[in-house]
Amino acid sequence: MLTVGDMFPSFDLAAVKGGAAGLDLKTAFTRITDKTDHGKWKLVFFWPKDFTFVCPTEIVAFGKLNEDFADRDTVVYGVSTDSEFVHMNWRLHHVDLNSLEIPMLADIKRELAGATGVLSREEGVAMRATFLVDPDGIIRYAAVNDLSVGRNPQEVLRVLDALQSDELCACNWSKGEEHLRPAA
């Protein structure tokens, strides 16, 4: 699996747009690449499969924090190995995903999951992996959860705040708190 300090791989994937545009067949689809939103931080999170139980809880939680990430000049991309058509169908038929503001990327050839090293050998789907990528394309945070365990989007936001502070941050540090200072 790629880790902190590695370059995030190039990609070019079909996606379902976030917001109301993602619910209309005429406007729902787009392509998102590693060059999209150039110069911004990127939060890229993978989930195993659409129409499952744990995945929508995470996707909705990341979606609810979309404005908080945007306030930090960060775009949020959700990715699975399902197609853009499956993503749209799931959004249309899952009430909690109807108002999702983040795009859902379709890695149907498993190229991005494979390039990042998060493709489960046993299941053939993406693991629950999370990457924070700086504006230069360098991975600054990488984490993966077991397929059965959801992650905490609020913690990812906290880590982003710490990374963007460019300071020493203690365990459980939160934005607005003092940073660590080396003894003089």
Stockholm file with secondary structure:
# STOCKHOLM 1.0

chainA/1-184         MLTVGDMFPSFDLAAVKGGAAGLDLKTAFTRITDKTDHGKWKLVFFWPKDFTFVCPTEIVAFGKLNEDFADRDTVVYGVSTDSEFVHMNWRLHHVDLNSLEIPMLADIKRELAGATGVLSREEGVAMRATFLVDPDGIIRYAAVNDLSVGRNPQEVLRVLDALQSDELCACNWSKGEEHLRPAA
#=GR chainA/1-184 SS CCCTTSBCCCCEEEEECSSGGGGSTTTCEEEEETTTTTTSEEEEEECSCSSCSHHHHHHHHHHHTHHHHHTTTEEEEEEESSCHHHHHHHHHHCGGGTTCCSCEEECTTCHHHHHHTCBCTTTSSBCEEEEEECTTSBEEEEEEECTTCCCCHHHHHHHHHHHHHTSCCCTTCCTTSCCCCCCC
#=GC SS_cons         CCCTTSBCCCCEEEEECSSGGGGSTTTCEEEEETTTTTTSEEEEEECSCSSCSHHHHHHHHHHHTHHHHHTTTEEEEEEESSCHHHHHHHHHHCGGGTTCCSCEEECTTCHHHHHHTCBCTTTSSBCEEEEEECTTSBEEEEEEECTTCCCCHHHHHHHHHHHHHTSCCCTTCCTTSCCCCCCC
//
